[in-house]
C-alpha cells in the first residue's frame, strides 16, 4: 500500500492518505486517511478525510505551504508499528 502525506497540523501531526485516492493535486471523494503523530510515534485508525478536516481544525494542506513535507517513509519510521490499529485501509474500503 502506498501512502502520501496531504496535510500537517503543527510540527508533529501529519495526515496520510492511500495514494489511490489522489489524482494530481485532487483528493477523491470518500478518501480515507490516518493521522501520524511523530512526537508520540503513533498512527491512528483509518477514518474519512472529510471527518478529520471537519472535527480537527488547523490542518495545513501540502499545496498551501512552501516547505517540503517529510517523505512518507521518514514518517512511518517514526511510528511504533506495534501500536497501529490492525484494521487496514483495504478492509475499510469496499
C-alpha positions in Angstrom: 0.0 0.0 0.0 1.3 3.4 -0.9 0.6 6.4 1.2 1.1 10.1 0.6 1.2 13.0 3.1 -1.5 15.5 2.3 -1.6 17.8 5.3 0.1 18.7 8.5 -1.1 20.1 11.9 1.7 21.8 13.8 5.1 20.2 13.7 4.2 16.7 14.6 0.9 15.6 13.1 0.5 14.5 9.5 -2.4 13.3 7.5 -1.6 10.4 5.2 -3.9 9.0 2.5 -3.7 5.9 0.4 -2.2 7.1 -2.9 -5.1 5.6 -4.9 -7.3 8.4 -3.6 -5.1 11.1 -5.1 -5.4 12.3 -8.6 -2.8 15.0 -9.3 -3.4 17.6 -6.6 -7.1 16.5 -6.2 -8.3 14.2 -3.4 -11.2 12.0 -4.4 -14.5 12.0 -2.6 -14.7 9.4 0.2 -10.9 9.3 0.7 -9.8 7.5 3.9 -6.8 8.6 5.9 -4.7 8.0 9.0 -3.1 10.6 11.3 0.6 10.1 12.1 1.9 11.7 15.3 5.7 11.8 15.1 6.1 13.1 18.6 4.2 10.2 20.2 5.2 7.7 17.5 1.6 6.7 16.8 -0.7 6.2 13.8 -4.5 6.4 14.1 -7.0 4.0 12.8 -8.5 4.7 9.3 -11.1 7.4 9.1 -12.7 9.6 6.4 -10.6 12.7 5.4 -13.7 14.9 5.4 -14.5 13.9 9.0 -10.9 14.7 10.2 -11.0 18.1 8.5 -14.4 18.9 9.9 -13.7 17.9 13.5 -10.0 18.7 13.9 -9.3 22.3 12.6 -5.8 23.6 11.9 -4.6 21.3 9.1 -2.4 22.9 6.5 -2.8 21.4 3.1 0.5 20.5 1.3 -0.4 22.8 -1.5 -0.6 25.8 0.9 3.0 25.6 2.3 6.4 26.2 0.7 8.4 23.9 2.9 8.5 20.3 1.8 6.7 17.7 3.8 8.6 14.8 5.2 8.9 11.7 2.9 6.3 9.1 3.8 9.0 6.6 4.6 10.5 9.0 7.1 7.2 9.5 8.8 6.5 5.8 9.0 9.9 5.2 10.5 8.9 7.4 13.5 5.8 5.2 14.2 5.7 2.3 16.6 4.0 -0.1 14.2 3.0 -2.4 17.1 0.7 0.4 18.3 -1.1 0.9 15.0 -4.6 -0.4 14.9 -4.7 -3.7 13.0 -7.6 -2.7 10.6 -6.1 -1.9 7.2 -7.4 0.5 4.7 -8.2 -2.3 2.3 -10.6 -3.8 4.7 -12.3 -0.5 5.3 -12.8 0.4 1.6 -15.4 -1.7 -0.2 
